[in-house]
Amino acid sequence: MSYPIKTLSQLPLILKGFRKEKRLTQAAMGEKLGITQQSYAAFEANPAVATLDRLFVVLRLLGVEISLDQAIRASGTGIEPPDSHSDVGGSMSRTGGHDVTTGKKTPAATAGRLVAPTRKKESW
């Protein structure tokens, strides 16, 4: 069966559905991956921030494949121009910028890049 994914917010429910279809708990998935249940739960809750490599490892364990289909748009190219509102966190440059969502200036050290929270990482 085919499950088209149009937004990243769909991934958590789809992953959970495939895991439950295989009758696996988060703890069982964590064990298969060599990580804790909590780490797998964090992955499943927000897989969009994981690497593609990790996503493929999980999908392989679940027996799921990814297939890409080109969408045909009215223009016939299948490609749409980027949405000007898709820049999360506003428009920033490397030398500092202005966060349009908060109206505050951003320091040069963090402008244009995401800073991950500091916590213990598990290698899988």
Secondary structure, 3 states (H helix, E strand, C coil): CCCCCCCHHHHHHHHHHHHHHCCCCHHHHHHHHCCCHHHHHHHHHCHHHCCHHHHHHHHHHHCCCCCCCCCCCCCCCCCCCCCCCCCCCCCEECCEEEECCCCEEECCCCCCCCCCCCCCCCCC
